[in-house]
Amino acid sequence: MSDLTDDESGRIINEPMNEALSRRYLAYALSTITSRALPDVRDGLKPVQRRILYAMRELKLNPEGAYRKCAKIVGEVMGNYHPHGDNAIYDTLVRLAQDFSVRYPLVDGQGNFGNIDGDNPAAMRYTESRMTEAARLLLEGLDEDAVDFRATYDELGEEPAVLPAGYPNMLANGASGIAVGMATSIPPHNAAEVIDAALLLIDNPQAPVSELLGVMPGPDFPTGGVIVESRSAIEEAYETGRGSFRMRARWHVEDLGRGTWQVVVSEIPFQVQKGKLIEKLAELLEQKKIPLLADVRDESAEDIRLILEPRAKTVEPDVMMESLFKSCDLETRFSLNMNVLNDGVPQVMGLREVLRAYLDHRREVALRRARHRLDKIEKRLHVLDGYIVAFLNIDEVIRIIREEDEPKAVMIERFAITDIQAEAILNLRLRALRKLEEMELKREHESLSQERDRILALLDSEELQWGRVGDELRAARDVLGPSTDLGRRRAGFGDAPDIDLDAALEASTPKEPYTALLSEKGWIRALKGHGLDAAAAKFKEGDSLFASVEVWSTDKLILMASDGRAFTLAADKLPGGRGHGEPIRLSLELEDNVEIVAMFKLDETRKRIVCSDVGYGFVVDESELVSTRKAGKSVVTLPEGAKLVVCERALGDRVAVVGTNRKLLIFEREELPEMTRGKGVKLQNFRGGDKLKDAMIFDSEDGLMVVEPSGRLRGFPNWEDWIGKRAQAGKPVPRGFPRSGRLNG
């Protein structure tokens, strides 16, 4: 501190670090929320969007005017209103021009502005743009004191704090953004329907959301598609301001003759890039994860046309499409989170509250425009009164102007007029004197007086004010209405067919026989056919067969790992029989120290006994072992250092367990619980470092039959001598027991 000058010492703030960071981060968060991410409920725009439109207006880029380079617009916005990166401004401008990104484009672009495939737009120096009619409706009234203006960032100019917004743009075009600690997601809607809902709310301010949805049934996405959300879910979403909408691609079947057909997708869900969608379908085809689809190709030109070819003509189109909806972005969800700025405060609002806030804004705009017009009329009437005096005394006025040194003061005193009226008379050109006809002046005076009376009545009547708001909304509806190509509804509503997809897929998928082989070192493959000699299959040097299972292509395989997890593999997704297959760790998330304990075909009617090497176990339904995750499903809870060693069929009324100490114990099946997951109960008591070696469940009528390593069965007639209670130590194994110490070979 002693090395600092007095000026430097004075700039040091001594405060706790957590307080300093908290205050600064809060300031950053508030700036992000209010100045970047969340739209204003009144005009539905973020600051950068509002500034782009205002800058284009100032550049006179009207819909009927000429285009200007986007680089010029971006420079104007960045230099005067938005001191941020030009890329961010241009990206926003591009999005406002993309008819597949916004429902009602606010920018009319000329050049390459990107496409639905996900291709990037051209650089701003190559593209040109101007405003659309929809943008002009948002700006209408700015010259009439309709909204407040505030200083720009450099305080050298002014910008509107909000736009007049001639239609409910926030709902019409939607919005999305991520702030600090909050986000917003509003789908686009049909402007005519939103205006109808607003008009309904004007007529009945207490109208419930269900009544509003009668005229505005839900979102209307620019890319079309079909919304398959239930009416009750849609109503709840609009009631609370939170929810989601399930969207599907629009498709139809095209008959190719001779019983063959193909599906044509003509509309895809909102914000799905067609190029990436096709890549995903091709990837799923290669991975054999969509067995009913044979091929996909893109025949799109200006309109979308994706061709989906079925695997066989016997496949049902509905079943094939349902399988694709579950596998890729032909079906998506769009979330609704109407988190907006209301009076500068972030707030999640329902549909009624959003429309109410917009209507209150429009009423305020109407009042301000009326007051502005009234002021203009009052000033003009005041001047007209002076003109009438001049007309009635034209010769005297001319004489005063010609002869007096101070004609204004003389006229004010002579005719009892004001300074403004005298100045207006003096500013009249000679050619205008011929127009000073009494009838013409009185006609304009009368017309303006009547307009003034109407405005005064409007300012004094709430009913007339709402009538004015309604008339302005109807005028906007004519521009954006359903009779126009832009205003027609694009997204439809439908119901998802009630199909048991698993059963339908099983019925539609050709059943082919396979023999799944798993090697000791974890390589898996599927050979075509049943009844094969699995032992004769070739493996890598030093590797051998661990397990083989005969399955059909519609079956599922369950693999139990030594860490207690269960994994599921579809038989038709297994690697082919050529070569040595693939490492199982490519399909499953297995650590290097984890091994596969068992592999078997799923049969949901069967049960399994699962045991850990520390002597705990239980019985579990095979249906509880099914997992859709690559990481598997945790079934057996293992203590530190323990591992799963047994996963065998549970068929019978007796349980036999044997330890590494070669002691055998047999007890009643009833003593072993059935569980869905967990540690289980103690099966056999061990001392020292002894552990559980093997376990099985058998039927007492058949007797204890042990599988020897050679695969031969060996019976033990006197097995009842080893019967005891669960968790006992057991007795030494009988003579002739396999040297491997295992019950299952």
C-alpha positions in Angstrom: 0.0 0.0 0.0 2.9 2.4 0.8 4.0 2.2 -2.9 0.7 3.5 -4.2 0.0 7.2 -5.0 -2.8 9.0 -3.3 -4.9 8.8 -6.4 -4.4 5.0 -6.7 -5.1 4.5 -3.0 -8.4 6.4 -3.3 -9.6 3.9 -6.0 -9.2 0.9 -3.8 -12.4 -0.5 -2.3 -12.0 -2.5 0.8 -14.9 -5.1 1.0 -15.4 -8.9 1.4 -14.8 -10.8 -1.8 -18.1 -12.7 -1.7 -20.1 -9.4 -1.4 -18.1 -7.8 -4.3 -18.7 -10.9 -6.5 -22.3 -11.2 -5.5 -23.1 -7.6 -6.3 -21.3 -7.7 -9.7 -22.8 -11.0 -10.7 -26.3 -9.8 -9.8 -25.7 -6.7 -12.0 -24.6 -8.9 -14.9 -27.6 -11.3 -14.4 -30.1 -8.4 -14.4 -28.5 -7.0 -17.5 -28.7 -10.3 -19.3 -32.3 -10.8 -18.3 -33.6 -7.4 -19.1 -31.4 -6.4 -22.0 -30.8 -9.6 -23.9 -32.7 -12.8 -23.3 -36.3 -12.1 -22.3 -38.8 -10.4 -24.7 -41.1 -7.5 -23.6 -44.7 -8.7 -23.2 -46.0 -5.6 -25.0 -44.2 -6.0 -28.4 -42.6 -9.4 -28.0 -39.2 -8.2 -29.0 -35.7 -8.3 -27.4 -33.7 -5.1 -27.5 -31.5 -6.2 -30.4 -34.6 -7.0 -32.5 -36.3 -3.8 -31.6 -33.1 -1.8 -32.5 -32.8 -3.5 -35.9 -36.3 -2.7 -36.9 -36.0 0.9 -35.7 -32.7 1.4 -37.5 -34.3 0.0 -40.7 -37.2 2.5 -40.3 -34.7 5.4 -39.8 -33.0 4.2 -43.0 -36.4 4.3 -44.7 -36.3 0.6 -45.7 -40.0 0.4 -46.2 -41.7 -2.7 -47.7 -42.3 -0.9 -51.0 -38.8 0.7 -51.1 -35.5 -0.5 -52.3 -33.3 -3.1 -50.5 -30.1 -2.0 -48.7 -27.0 -4.1 -47.9 -27.3 -5.9 -44.6 -23.8 -4.7 -43.7 -25.1 -1.1 -43.8 -28.0 -2.0 -41.5 -25.7 -3.9 -39.1 -23.3 -1.0 -39.0 -26.2 1.5 -38.3 -27.5 -0.7 -35.5 -24.1 -1.3 -33.9 -22.9 2.3 -34.2 -26.1 4.0 -33.0 -28.1 1.6 -30.8 -26.5 -1.8 -30.0 -22.9 -1.7 -29.0 -22.2 -5.4 -29.4 -20.7 -7.7 -32.0 -21.7 -7.4 -35.6 -22.1 -11.2 -35.9 -24.7 -11.3 -33.1 -26.7 -8.5 -34.8 -26.5 -10.1 -38.2 -27.5 -13.5 -36.9 -30.6 -11.8 -35.4 -31.4 -10.0 -38.6 -31.0 -13.3 -40.6 -33.4 -15.1 -38.2 -36.0 -12.3 -38.6 -35.9 -12.9 -42.4 -36.1 -16.8 -42.3 -39.7 -17.9 -43.0 -38.9 -21.3 -41.5 -37.6 -19.7 -38.2 -40.2 -17.0 -37.6 -43.9 -17.3 -38.3 -44.2 -13.8 -39.7 -40.8 -12.6 -41.0 -40.1 -9.0 -40.0 -37.2 -8.6 -42.5 -37.6 -9.1 -46.3 -34.3 -10.6 -47.3 -32.7 -10.7 -50.8 -29.9 -13.2 -51.2 -28.8 -16.3 -49.3 -30.3 -16.2 -45.8 -29.7 -19.9 -45.1 -32.2 -22.8 -45.5 -34.1 -25.4 -43.5 -31.2 -27.9 -44.2 -29.1 -26.0 -41.8 -26.8 -24.3 -44.3 -25.3 -20.9 -43.2 -26.4 -17.6 -44.8 -24.1 -15.6 -46.9 -21.9 -12.9 -45.4 -23.7 -9.6 -44.6 -21.8 -7.8 -47.5 -23.6 -10.0 -50.0 -27.2 -9.9 -48.7 -29.7 -7.1 -48.8 -33.0 -6.5 -46.9 -35.9 -4.2 -46.1 -38.8 -4.4 -43.8 -42.0 -6.4 -44.3 -45.6 -5.3 -43.8 -45.6 -7.2 -40.5 -42.7 -5.1 -39.3 -44.4 -1.8 -40.4 -47.4 -2.8 -38.3 -45.2 -3.0 -35.2 -43.7 0.4 -35.9 -46.9 2.2 -36.8 -47.4 5.3 -34.6 -43.8 6.0 -33.6 -44.1 9.5 -35.1 -47.3 10.2 -33.0 -45.8 10.0 -29.5 -47.2 6.4 -29.1 -44.4 5.2 -26.9 -41.6 6.5 -24.7 -38.1 7.1 -26.0 -34.9 6.7 -24.1 -31.3 7.8 -24.7 -29.1 5.5 -26.7 -26.0 4.0 -25.1 -23.8 7.0 -26.1 -26.6 9.5 -25.2 -26.2 11.1 -28.7 -29.6 9.9 -29.8 -32.9 8.3 -28.8 -34.5 4.9 -29.3 -38.0 3.6 -28.5 -38.2 1.7 -25.2 -41.0 -0.4 -26.8 -42.7 -0.5 -30.1 -46.4 0.3 -30.6 -47.0 -3.3 -31.8 -50.0 -3.2 -34.1 -50.6 -7.0 -33.4 -49.6 -9.4 -30.6 -46.1 -10.1 -31.9 -44.9 -12.0 -28.9 -47.5 -14.8 -29.4 -47.5 -14.5 -33.2 -43.7 -15.0 -33.7 -42.9 -16.6 -30.3 -39.5 -16.2 -28.6 -36.7 -18.2 -27.0 -33.8 -17.2 -24.8 -31.6 -18.3 -22.0 -30.8 -15.7 -19.3 -29.0 -16.2 -16.0 -31.1 -18.5 -13.8 -34.1 -18.4 -16.1 -35.2 -19.0 -19.7 -38.1 -18.3 -22.0 -39.6 -20.5 -24.7 -42.8 -19.3 -26.5 -44.0 -21.1 -29.6 -45.3 -19.1 -32.6 -49.0 -18.8 -33.2 -51.4 -17.7 -36.0 -51.7 -13.9 -35.8 -55.4 -13.9 -36.9 -56.3 -16.4 -34.2 -54.4 -14.4 -31.6 -56.1 -11.2 -32.7 -59.5 -13.0 -32.4 -58.6 -14.1 -28.9 -57.6 -10.5 -28.0 -60.9 -9.2 -29.5 -62.8 -11.8 -27.4 -61.0 -10.6 -24.3 -62.0 -7.0 -25.1 -65.7 -8.1 -25.3 -65.4 -10.3 -22.2 -62.5 -9.4 -19.9 -63.3 -12.4 -17.7 -63.2 -15.0 -20.6 -61.6 -18.2 -19.3 -58.6 -19.8 -21.2 -60.9 -22.6 -22.5 -63.0 -20.0 -24.3 -59.9 -18.2 -25.7 -58.7 -21.6 -27.0 -61.9 -21.9 -28.9 -60.6 -19.2 -31.3 -56.9 -19.8 -30.8 -56.5 -23.6 -30.5 -52.7 -23.7 -30.1 -49.4 -22.9 -31.7 -49.0 -22.5 -35.5 -45.4 -23.4 -36.5 -43.9 -21.9 -39.7 -42.8 -25.4 -40.9 -46.3 -26.9 -40.4 -46.5 -30.4 -38.9 -49.1 -31.9 -36.7 -49.6 -31.2 -33.0 -50.6 -34.4 -31.2 -51.0 -32.9 -27.7 -54.3 -33.5 -25.8 -56.7 -30.6 -25.4 -56.5 -30.8 -21.6 -52.7 -30.6 -21.7 -52.8 -27.6 -24.0 -55.3 -25.8 -21.8 -53.3 -26.4 -18.7 -50.1 -25.1 -20.4 -51.8 -21.8 -21.4 -53.4 -21.5 -18.0 -50.1 -21.7 -16.1 -47.7 -20.4 -18.8 -45.7 -23.7 -18.6 -46.0 -26.9 -20.6 -45.0 -28.5 -23.9 -46.4 -29.4 -27.2 -45.7 -32.7 -29.0 -45.2 -32.1 -32.8 -45.0 -34.7 -35.5 -44.1 -34.5 -39.2 -46.9 -34.5 -41.7 -46.9 -37.5 -44.0 -49.0 -39.5 -46.4 -48.8 -42.8 -48.2 -48.0 -42.8 -51.9 -49.2 -45.8 -53.8 -46.6 -47.2 -56.3 -48.8 -50.0 -57.7 -48.6 -53.8 -57.3 -49.1 -53.5 -53.6 -46.0 -51.4 -53.0 -46.0 -48.0 -51.4 -43.8 -45.3 -49.9 -44.3 -42.6 -47.3 -43.8 -39.0 -48.3 -43.0 -36.5 -45.5 -44.1 -33.0 -46.6 -43.7 -31.1 -43.3 -41.2 -31.6 -40.5 -41.3 -30.3 -36.9 -40.3 -26.7 -36.1 -36.6 -26.0 -35.6 -35.5 -29.4 -37.0 -32.9 -29.2 -39.7 -33.8 -31.4 -42.6 -30.1 -32.3 -43.3 -29.5 -33.5 -39.8 -32.7 -35.4 -39.8 -31.7 -37.3 -42.9 -28.3 -38.0 -41.4 -29.9 -39.4 -38.3 -32.2 -41.7 -40.2 -29.2 -42.9 -42.3 -27.3 -43.6 -39.1 -30.2 -45.5 -37.6 -30.5 -47.5 -40.8 -26.8 -48.4 -40.7 -27.1 -49.4 -37.0 -30.2 -51.5 -37.8 -32.2 -49.6 -35.1 -35.2 -49.0 -37.4 -35.9 -52.5 -38.8 -39.1 -51.5 -40.7 -37.3 -48.9 -42.9 -35.4 -49.9 -46.0 -34.2 -46.5 -47.3 -34.6 -42.7 -47.0 -33.9 -40.2 -49.7 -34.5 -36.4 -50.1 -36.5 -35.3 -53.2 -37.1 -31.8 -51.9 -37.1 -28.8 -54.1 -38.9 -25.6 -52.9 -41.2 -27.8 -50.8 -40.1 -30.6 -48.5 -40.4 -34.1 -49.9 -38.7 -36.9 -47.9 -39.2 -40.4 -49.2 -39.3 -43.3 -46.7 -39.3 -46.8 -48.2 -40.6 -49.7 -46.0 -38.6 -52.9 -45.5 -41.5 -54.9 -47.0 -44.8 -54.1 -48.5 -46.5 -56.1 -45.7 -45.4 -53.5 -43.2 -48.2 -51.3 -41.9 -47.5 -47.6 -42.6 -48.8 -46.5 -39.2 -46.5 -49.0 -37.4 -43.4 -47.9 -39.4 -44.1 -44.2 -38.7 -44.7 -44.8 -35.0 -41.3 -46.6 -34.8 -39.6 -43.6 -36.6 -41.4 -41.1 -34.3 -39.8 -42.8 -31.3 -36.4 -43.0 -32.9 -35.7 -39.6 -34.4 -36.7 -35.9 -34.8 -39.7 -36.7 -36.9 -41.4 -36.1 -33.5 -40.2 -33.5 -31.1 -41.5 -31.5 -28.1 -41.5 -27.7 -28.0 -41.6 -26.4 -24.5 -43.8 -23.5 -23.4 -42.4 -21.2 -20.7 -43.9 -17.7 -21.1 -41.3 -16.0 -19.0 -41.4 -12.4 -20.2 -40.7 -8.9 -19.0 -43.8 -7.2 -17.6 -43.1 -3.6 -16.6 -39.4 -4.6 -16.7 -39.8 -7.5 -14.2 -39.4 -11.1 -15.3 -42.7 -13.0 -14.9 -44.2 -16.3 -16.0 -47.6 -15.4 -17.4 -50.6 -17.4 -18.7 -52.4 -16.7 -21.9 -55.0 -14.4 -20.4 -52.4 -12.3 -18.6 -50.2 -12.0 -21.8 -53.1 -10.8 -23.9 -54.3 -8.5 -21.1 -50.9 -6.9 -20.9 -50.8 -6.4 -24.6 -54.3 -4.9 -24.8 -53.4 -2.5 -22.0 -50.4 -1.4 -24.0 -52.5 -0.9 -27.1 -55.0 1.1 -25.2 -52.1 3.3 -23.9 -50.8 3.7 -27.5 -54.3 4.7 -28.7 -54.6 7.3 -26.0 -51.2 8.8 -26.6 -51.7 8.9 -30.4 -55.1 10.6 -29.7 -53.6 13.2 -27.4 -50.9 13.8 -30.0 -53.4 14.3 -32.7 -55.5 16.5 -30.5 -52.6 18.7 -29.9 -52.0 19.0 -33.6 -55.6 19.8 -34.2 -55.7 22.5 -31.5 -52.7 24.1 -33.0 -54.1 24.0 -36.5 -57.5 25.4 -35.4 -55.7 28.2 -33.6 -53.9 29.1 -36.9 -57.2 28.8 -38.9 -58.8 31.3 -36.5 -56.0 33.7 -37.4 -56.4 33.1 -41.1 -60.2 33.8 -40.9 -59.4 37.1 -39.2 -56.9 37.9 -42.0 -59.4 36.9 -44.7 -62.1 39.2 -43.2 -59.6 42.1 -43.0 -57.3 41.3 -45.9 -56.9 44.8 -47.1 -56.0 46.1 -43.7 -53.5 43.2 -43.2 -51.8 44.1 -46.5 -51.6 47.7 -45.5 -50.1 47.0 -42.1 -47.5 44.7 -43.7 -46.6 47.3 -46.3 -46.6 50.4 -44.0 -45.8 49.4 -40.5 -42.3 48.9 -39.1 -43.5 46.2 -36.6 -46.4 44.6 -38.5 -46.7 41.6 -36.0 -47.2 43.9 -33.0 -49.6 46.1 -34.8 -51.7 43.1 -36.0 -51.8 41.6 -32.5 -53.1 44.9 -31.1 -55.4 45.7 -34.1 -57.1 42.3 -34.4 -56.6 40.9 -30.9 -54.8 37.8 -32.2 -52.0 35.8 -30.6 -48.3 35.8 -31.5 -48.6 32.4 -33.2 -51.5 33.6 -35.3 -49.7 36.7 -36.3 -46.6 34.8 -37.2 -48.7 32.4 -39.4 -50.3 35.3 -41.2 -46.9 36.9 -41.9 -45.5 33.6 -43.2 -48.2 33.3 -45.8 -47.0 33.5 -49.3 -48.7 35.8 -51.8 -49.9 32.9 -53.8 -51.7 31.5 -50.8 -53.8 34.7 -50.4 -56.0 33.5 -53.3 -56.8 30.4 -51.3 -58.0 32.3 -48.3 -61.6 31.8 -49.2 -64.0 31.9 -46.3 -65.9 28.7 -47.3 -62.6 26.7 -47.6 -61.4 28.0 -44.2 -64.6 27.3 -42.5 -64.9 23.8 -44.1 -61.4 22.8 -42.8 -62.2 24.4 -39.4 -65.5 22.5 -39.1 -63.8 19.2 -40.1 -61.1 19.6 -37.6 -63.5 20.7 -34.9 -65.6 17.5 -35.4 -62.4 15.4 -35.3 -61.5 17.2 -32.1 -64.9 16.4 -30.6 -64.5 12.8 -31.5 -61.0 12.6 -29.9 -62.3 14.3 -26.7 -65.1 11.8 -26.6 -62.6 9.0 -27.1 -60.4 10.3 -24.2 -63.4 10.5 -22.0 -64.9 7.1 -22.7 -63.3 3.7 -21.9 -65.7 2.0 -24.2 -64.7 4.1 -27.2 -61.0 3.5 -26.3 -61.5 -0.3 -26.5 -63.5 0.2 -29.7 -60.5 2.0 -31.2 -58.1 -0.8 -30.1 -60.5 -3.4 -31.6 -60.7 -1.5 -34.9 -56.9 -1.3 -35.1 -56.6 -5.0 -34.4 -59.1 -5.8 -37.1 -57.1 -3.7 -39.6 -54.0 -5.7 -38.7 -55.9 -8.9 -39.1 -56.8 -7.9 -42.7 -53.1 -7.7 -43.5 -52.1 -10.9 -41.7 -55.4 -12.8 -42.0 -56.1 -16.4 -43.1 -57.0 -15.2 -46.6 -53.4 -14.4 -47.3 -50.7 -17.0 -48.0 -48.7 -15.8 -45.0 -51.7 -15.9 -42.7 -53.2 -19.3 -43.4 -52.8 -21.9 -40.6 -49.9 -24.2 -41.3 -49.7 -26.6 -38.3 -52.6 -29.0 -37.8 -54.0 -30.9 -34.8 -54.4 -34.7 -34.6 -54.3 -37.7 -32.3 -51.4 -40.2 -32.1 -52.8 -43.6 -33.1 -53.1 -46.1 -30.2 -50.6 -48.8 -31.3 -48.9 -51.4 -29.2 -45.6 -50.6 -30.9 -43.6 -53.5 -29.4 -46.2 -56.0 -30.5 -46.7 -54.4 -33.9 -42.9 -54.3 -34.5 -42.6 -57.9 -33.5 -45.5 -58.8 -35.9 -44.1 -56.7 -38.7 -40.4 -57.6 -38.3 -39.4 -60.8 -40.2 -38.4 -63.5 -37.6 -35.0 -64.9 -38.4 -33.1 -67.5 -36.4 -29.8 -66.5 -34.8 -27.3 -68.0 -32.5 -25.6 -65.4 -30.3 -22.0 -66.2 -29.3 -20.1 -64.5 -26.5 -16.4 -65.3 -26.0 -14.4 -65.4 -22.8 -12.7 -62.1 -23.7 -16.0 -60.3 -24.4 -16.4 -60.5 -28.2 -20.0 -60.9 -29.4 -21.6 -61.9 -32.7 -24.7 -63.5 -34.1 -24.6 -66.5 -36.5 -27.6 -67.1 -38.7 -29.6 -70.3 -37.9 -30.3 -72.6 -35.0 -28.8 -76.0 -34.2 -25.3 -74.8 -34.9 -22.2 -76.3 -33.2 -21.2 -73.3 -31.2 -18.1 -75.1 -29.9 -16.8 -75.3 -33.4 -16.9 -71.6 -34.0 -13.6 -69.8 -34.5 -12.3 -67.2 -32.1 -9.3 -65.0 -31.8 -6.1 -66.7 -30.6 -6.2 -67.3 -26.9 -10.0 -66.8 -26.8 -12.8 -69.3 -26.5 -16.6 -69.7 -26.2 -18.2 -68.3 -23.0 -21.9 -68.6 -23.8 -24.2 -69.3 -26.8 -27.9 -68.6 -27.0 -30.4 -69.5 -29.7 -32.7 -66.5 -30.4 -35.0 -65.0 -33.0 -34.4 -61.6 -34.5 -37.3 -60.3 -32.5 -35.9 -61.4 -29.1 -33.9 -59.5 -26.6 -30.7 -60.7 -24.8 -30.0 -60.0 -21.2 -26.4 -59.8 -20.0 -25.6 -59.7 -16.3 -22.3 -58.1 -15.3 -20.2 -58.9 -12.3 -20.9 -55.4 -10.8 -24.6 -56.3 -10.5 -25.9 -54.4 -13.6 -28.2 -55.9 -16.2 -27.9 -54.9 -19.8 -30.3 -55.5 -22.7 -29.4 -56.0 -26.4 -31.8 -56.5 -29.3 -31.0 -59.7 -31.2 -31.3 -58.1 -34.6 -28.8 -55.4 -33.6 -26.0 -57.9 -32.8 -22.9 -57.8 -35.0 -22.9 -60.2 -37.9 -21.2 -63.6 -37.9 -18.4 -62.7 -40.2 -15.1 -62.4 -38.5 -14.9 -62.5 -34.7 -17.7 -60.0 -34.0 -17.2 -56.9 -32.0 -16.1 -56.2 -28.4 -19.2 -56.1 -26.1 -17.8 -52.9 -24.6 -18.7 -51.1 -27.9 -22.4 -51.8 -27.1 -22.3 -51.5 -23.3 -20.7 -49.1 -20.9 -18.5 -51.7 -19.1 -15.4 -50.8 -17.0 -12.3 -52.9 -17.7 -12.5 -54.7 -14.4 -16.1 -55.8 -14.9 -17.0 -59.1 -16.6 -20.1 -60.6 -18.1 -21.5 -63.3 -15.7 -24.4 -64.6 -17.8 -26.1 -64.2 -21.1 -29.6 -65.4 -21.8 -32.8 -64.8 -23.9 -35.3 -62.6 -22.2 -38.5 -64.5 -21.1 -40.6 -62.2 -18.9 -42.5 -65.2 -17.4 -39.3 -66.6 -15.9 -37.4 -65.8 -12.7 -33.7 -65.9 -11.9 -31.6 -66.4 -8.8 -28.8 -63.9 -8.4 -26.0 -64.2 -5.8 -22.9 -62.3 -4.9 -19.6 -64.0 -3.9 -20.0 -62.8 -0.3 -23.0 -65.1 0.1 -26.0 -62.9 -0.4 -28.8 -63.4 -3.0 -32.5 -63.3 -4.0 -34.9 -64.2 -6.8 -35.8 -61.6 -9.4 -38.2 -61.6 -12.3 -36.5 -61.4 -15.7 -38.8 -58.5 -16.6 -37.0 -56.5 -13.9 -33.7 -56.9 -15.7 -34.7 -55.1 -18.9 -32.9 -51.8 -19.5 -33.0 -49.2 -22.3 -29.8 -47.5 -21.3 -26.3 -48.2 -22.6 -25.1 -48.0 -18.9 -27.5 -50.8 -17.9 -29.7 -51.1 -14.9 -28.4 -51.7 -11.4 -30.1 -54.8 -9.9 -27.8 -56.3 -7.3 -26.3 -54.1 -4.6 -22.8 -55.3 -3.8 -20.6 -54.5 -0.8 -17.1 -53.0 -1.4 -14.9 -55.5 -3.3 -17.8 -58.0 -3.9 -19.0 -59.2 -7.3 -21.9 -61.1 -8.8 -21.2 -64.7 -9.5 -24.5 -66.4 -10.1 -27.5 -65.6 -12.4 -29.4 -68.9 -13.0 -33.0 -69.9 -13.7 -35.2 -70.2 -10.6 -37.2 -73.4 -11.3 -38.0 -75.6 -8.3 -38.7 -75.7 -4.6 -35.1 -76.2 -3.2 -32.0 -73.9 -3.2 -28.5 -75.5 -3.3 -25.5 -73.3 -2.5 -21.8 -74.3 -2.5 -18.8 -72.3 -1.4 -15.1 -72.2 -2.2 -14.6 -74.3 0.9 -16.5 -77.1 -0.9 -19.3 -77.1 1.6 -22.9 -77.7 0.3 -26.1 -76.4 1.8 -29.7 -77.1 0.6 -32.7 -75.3 2.0 -36.3 -74.5 1.2 -37.0 -72.0 -1.7 -39.5 -70.3 0.5 -36.6 -69.0 2.6 -35.3 -67.0 -0.4 -37.2 -63.7 -1.0 -38.2 -62.3 -4.4 -37.0 -58.8 -4.9 -36.8 -56.2 -7.8 -33.3 -55.0 -6.7 -31.1 -54.9 -3.6 -28.5 -56.9 -1.6 -30.6 -59.9 -0.8 -30.4 -62.2 2.2 -27.5 -64.4 3.5 -27.5 -67.8 1.8 -24.5 -69.6 3.4 -22.2 -68.8 6.3 -18.5 -68.6 5.6 -15.4 -68.2 7.7 -12.0 -66.7 6.8 -11.6 -65.9 3.1 -14.1 -68.4 1.9 -16.8 -67.2 -0.6 -19.8 -68.4 -2.5 -18.9 -70.5 -5.5 -22.2 -71.4 -7.1 -26.0 -71.7 -6.4 -29.0 -73.2 -8.1 -32.7 -73.9 -7.6 -34.0 -77.4 -8.3 -37.1 -79.5 -7.9 -37.1 -81.9 -5.0 -39.1 -84.5 -7.1 -36.2 -84.6 -9.7 -33.5 -84.6 -7.1 -30.2 -82.7 -7.2 -28.7 -82.9 -10.7 -25.3 -81.3 -11.1 -23.9 -80.2 -14.5 -20.3 -81.4 -14.9 -17.8 -79.4 -16.9 -18.3 -81.8 -19.8 -22.0 -80.9 -19.9 -23.1 -84.4 -18.5 -25.7 -84.4 -15.7 -24.9 -86.3 -12.5 -27.4 -87.1 -9.8 -26.9 -87.4 -6.1 -29.7 -89.7 -4.6 -28.8 -88.9 -1.0 -29.0 -85.1 -1.4 -31.5 -84.8 1.5 -28.6 -85.3 3.9 -27.4 -81.8 3.1 -30.7 -80.1 3.9 -30.5 -77.3 6.5 -31.6 -73.8 7.2 -30.6 -70.7 5.2 -27.4 -69.0 6.3 -25.9 -72.2 7.9 -22.4 -73.4 7.0 -23.4 -76.6 5.2 -21.5 -79.9 5.0 -18.6 -81.1 2.8 -19.8 -81.9 -0.7 -20.7 -85.6 -1.5 -18.3 -88.0 -3.1 -18.1 -87.5 -6.9 -18.9 -83.8 -6.7 -17.2 -82.0 -9.7 -13.7 -80.8 -9.0 -14.7 -77.4 -10.3 -16.8 -77.0 -7.2 -19.7 -75.7 -9.4 -23.3 -76.9 -9.6 -23.9 -75.6 -13.1 -20.7 -76.8 -14.9 
